[in-house]
């Protein structure tokens, strides 16, 4: 089980849950996305707890941004060639601008989440970049 934290768009504090598979993360993402429906900011989810490995997820309806941070704070972010230009704010407690190029297809993202939950490794079907700035 891994701790998941997400931020409710209705002004509530963080929502936390213990998750063990991508389905549980997807269910949390759906609830959070509904709570942000009237906002221009997207919800974020954090899996794991620093100083250990973490997976940060920016949730849009059909695309998710993934940022994996390891124990030494090295980061890898998902990359999509077919994404629009620009960025969108994602809330991990406070709004953070995230490039749309980090948002990959939701099904691919769920596969990557499942892989990370299983063994904390990067899913090979996702293109990753180590320049997450």
N, C-alpha and C positions, 0 to 999 in steps of 0.2 A: 504494500500500500504506500502511496505517495500523497503528500499533502498538496492540495490544489487550492489556490486562492484566486478569487475573481472579484471585480468591483461592480456593484450594482449601479445602474444608471439613474436610479430614482433618488440618489443621494444617500443611500445606505452605505454602511461600512463594508469592509471586505466580507465576502461569502467564502467560507472554507468547507472543504470536504476531503475525505480520503478517497482516492481513486486507484484502481488497479488495472484499468484497460481504457482503450481509446473510446469505447462506447460511453463510459462514465464521463469522460472529458467532453465528448460531443454533447451529452445531455446538459452539462453545466454551461457550455458555450451557448446552446440554444436558449436557455433561461436568461443568461446575461444579455445576449443579443436582443431579446424581446424587451428587456428593461432599458436598453439604449435606443430603442426604435425611433424616438423623436429627437435624438441628438445627432450632432455632426461628428461626435467622437465615437470610436468603436471600443468595445470591451476588451480587456486583456485578462489573461489567465497566467498564473505562475505555478509551475509544477516543481516540487522539491523546495529545499530551504538552503540558503547560503549559510555557511561557506561550502556546502556540497554542490554537486551538479544541479543545475536548474534548466528548465525549458520554459521560455516565455512565449506566449501565443497571443497574437493579435487576431481578433475574430471578426471577419466580415461574413456576409451571408453565404457566399460560395467560394471564398478564398481565405486562407489563414497565413499569417506571417509567423515564422518560427525562428527563435533565437536560442541557441543552446550555449550555455556557459558552463565550463568545467570547473573543477576544484581550484585550478590555478588562474581562473578568470579569463581564460582564452574563450573567445566567442566565435560562433559560426551562425550565419543567418541564411535562411532559405532564399533562393533566387528564382525569379520567373522572367523568361524572355518576353512573354506576351502581356505584360502588365502595363497599365497606363503610366504616364509620367506623373510626377508630383508625389505628394505624401498625404497622409491622413493621421489625425491624432488618435492614439490608442491610450486608454487609461489603465495604467498599472498603479492605481492610487492617485496619480496625477497625469494629466495629458502629456504624452510623449509623441513627437512626430516620427512616423515610420514610413519609409518609402514604399510606394505601391509595388515596386520591384521585389520586395521581400514576400509578397503574398502569392502563395502557390495554390493550385487547385485543392479544394477541401478534402477530396478523397485521398489525394497524395499526402496531404498534411496529416490526415488521420492515420495513415500507414506509418508515417514518420513518428507520430506520437506513440503509437503502439510499440514500435521498435525501441524508442527511447525509454518507455516504461519497462520494457523487457530487459534491456542490457545497457542502457545509457550510451548507446552508440548512435552515430548519424546514419539515417536510412540512405542506402545507395541510390534509390530512385529519385531522390531530391537533389537538385543542384545546390551546393553549399558554397558560401563565400566566407573568408575569415576577415573581411573588412566590413565590420558592422558599425560604421560611423556615419 
